[in-house]
Amino acid sequence: MCGIVAYLGHREACPIILKGLHRLEYRGYDSAGVALLNGDLNVYKKKGKVSDLEAYIAEKDTHATVGMGHTRWATHGEPNDENAHPHYSTSERIAIIHNGIIENYAALKKHLQQQGHVFHSDTDTEVFVNLIEEIQKQNSCSLEEAVRLALHEVVGAYAIVVLSKDAPNQLIAARKGSPMVIGIGDGEFFIASDATPIIEYTNEVVYVNDYEIVMIRDGQLNIRTKEDVSQTPYIQKLELELDSIEKGGYPHFMLKEIFEQPRSILDSMRGRLELEASHLNMGGIRAYEQKFVNAQRIIIVACGTSWHAGLVAEYLIEDLARIPVEVEYASEFRYRNPIITERDIVIAISQSGETADTLAAIELAKSKGATIFGICNVVGSSIARATDAGAYTHAGPEIGVASTKAFTAQVTVLTLLAMIMGQKRGTLTDTKLRELMVELDTIPAKVTKALELDTEIRAIAEIFKDASNFLYLGRGYNFPVALEGALKLKEISYIHAEGYPAAEMKHGPIALIDENMPMVVIATRDSSYEKVVSNIQEVKARKGRIIAVVSEGDKVIPAMAEFVIEVPHTSEVLMPLVSVIPLQLLSYHIAVLRGCNVDQPRNLAKSVTVE
């Protein structure tokens, strides 16, 4: 959630740090700050955007070749200048930036106050830096050793970077449960929450593991564990391209990412769907193929949009592979003492691969002996490293906070997984499998055609931009799409919206329907089509305003609905990949017309790395 950037090298640090903070703005934040070390240790911080920080420091001395910066998403303490990072220790000789939550900060703070430490903020982070200072004072040890000893006393999650006035050419960093990557350049080093601030300068990176402490000094990178065991850094090459994290002429990242979906879906299938050979391939499950074949149950854990992708997977896997599936909110999973056995497979889904609740669910499932399969987008992420096996979605960077291409990429990979499982278990005939493979191969082109409806959908958005509420209805495979459509609208336009199975409308939500209630109904041609037609008639009888997403050529629903969006027809199994497109565009255009910050909606963060 919070964004971290640090630099040590031969260039001016401040411009690199500020550019990096701009690149991390998509993570969500309410304040920003920098610490620069050049003889003096200067901390400058400001509530608001990175641009507010830039204006604040415009006339200040920012000359330094060592420094660090931070964008804060408030947890402990309201958003204001005092609670913004970096934080000084009491002596102002040490400064820290921190992503995460220290759960035992209150007890530590009380003890440190008794030792004479003075606090100026409401944050847990200020406790952390004063703990380091107190340990260094009591033990007369190096800063690195003080950080290591402090990590034994804090409980919670953290990614930290520490600067000291007494160590003028040194950066110390550590992580547990919050992401951190080190960039290695020519005589220079970069630290960041993810690779986006680094890619402009180097493609060689080291992903820091939990309980590791990083020390950069004298042109050397050293990594040790919390138990003081030396580690050999594993240097990886970044696949990220600079133009993939820029808008490329689009007004917003979200719109760019919506229109990237034909390519991202294709990339998610590349090498996995071999149509000419009638072959499906997913290397991540090869070593665990028998586990999947013999699984007594599959549990899917995820949050937000990834949870909706998991709901689609429940339909897919039970339909094609005939294995019982449970879809769990990762945030609730470990708090209800779930029953997990060694024969279970847990599929963890996360765009970032850093979602704290999903990581916690993985830890619980692993402790019970379940096989863990991860589906995420970010190479080298924590979930990719914590699971037994997995598959990357290859969607490319998703900068907009509201996930779009991540959803369709996840559903694509989950569809391939369900097809492979159905083939291996003998529950999917060769004929049906071939039909699905042929149809899946057409999906990028059909998504392209759905995107051509953009102007038409914007006209509908003009009509409903001032609505106070929306209802979304779908049945079968389209029910999770209804939930996803409602979530998108809530996230970026701040309009209250709810998604329901269409048949559930008469069990409560129908009371809300009047001439002011817009209702989006996903009514494509499938096995429940006639039932959805009946649901639309019920809404129409109560004067509800109907926006229907239908299959091309439909003659029945256009006669009933006030607004109709026709999408290319495809197999019922694959329809979520197509029917979700107009809902993404509708949310986007309504939000833009309402003047909302589409890429950085209020109170939200792209990667939720705290519980």
Number of C-alpha atoms within 10 A of each C-alpha: 27 31 29 30 30 33 29 25 20 13 15 16 24 23 13 22 28 24 14 27 29 16 20 27 25 23 24 25 27 22 26 32 30 32 29 27 25 16 12 14 21 21 21 21 27 26 21 19 17 24 13 15 19 19 11 13 15 9 8 10 10 21 15 22 20 27 32 32 32 33 34 28 23 19 15 14 13 15 18 16 17 18 26 30 32 30 31 27 23 18 11 17 16 22 30 28 33 30 29 26 23 20 13 14 21 13 10 18 20 12 14 17 13 9 10 10 18 16 17 12 19 15 23 22 27 26 30 26 25 28 26 24 25 20 19 19 13 9 11 11 12 14 24 19 18 20 26 22 19 20 22 11 13 18 12 16 21 26 26 26 30 27 28 22 18 14 15 16 20 23 26 21 25 28 25 21 23 28 32 29 22 26 26 20 15 10 12 19 25 28 31 27 26 22 25 20 27 30 19 14 16 18 18 17 24 18 22 26 21 19 19 20 30 24 19 19 17 11 14 12 15 15 21 18 16 20 13 13 10 13 13 9 16 10 14 14 10 17 11 18 14 13 9 14 17 15 15 11 8 12 11 19 23 25 19 20 25 23 21 18 24 21 19 23 28 21 18 24 23 12 13 16 20 15 13 7 7 12 14 19 16 16 14 16 19 13 10 16 15 13 16 24 17 13 16 15 18 24 20 26 27 28 23 16 25 26 24 24 28 30 23 25 27 22 20 25 23 15 17 24 23 18 23 15 21 15 21 19 19 24 18 15 20 18 9 7 9 11 8 19 16 15 16 22 25 25 22 29 30 30 29 24 27 23 28 25 22 27 26 17 22 27 15 17 24 19 11 14 14 20 23 24 23 25 27 28 25 24 20 19 23 25 28 24 14 17 20 17 19 23 22 19 27 22 25 22 20 23 25 24 22 30 23 25 30 29 26 26 31 31 26 26 23 24 23 23 24 24 24 25 23 25 19 15 17 14 17 20 12 13 9 14 20 15 12 19 19 16 15 24 16 13 23 19 14 20 25 18 15 19 21 14 16 16 12 13 23 21 13 17 22 14 10 19 19 13 14 13 19 22 24 28 29 27 24 17 22 28 23 27 31 29 24 27 29 26 25 25 26 20 22 25 24 18 22 15 20 20 23 20 18 25 14 14 20 12 8 8 13 15 10 15 21 15 12 15 20 22 23 25 29 28 28 27 19 19 12 16 18 13 13 24 16 13 20 25 16 16 22 18 10 15 15 22 22 22 21 24 24 24 22 14 12 15 10 11 21 17 10 16 21 14 16 22 20 19 25 19 20 23 14 15 21 21 21 24 25 23 28 24 25 25 23 24 26 23 25 26 25 28 24 17 15 17 10 16 13 25 22 24 21 16 11 18 20 25 21 20 24 19 14
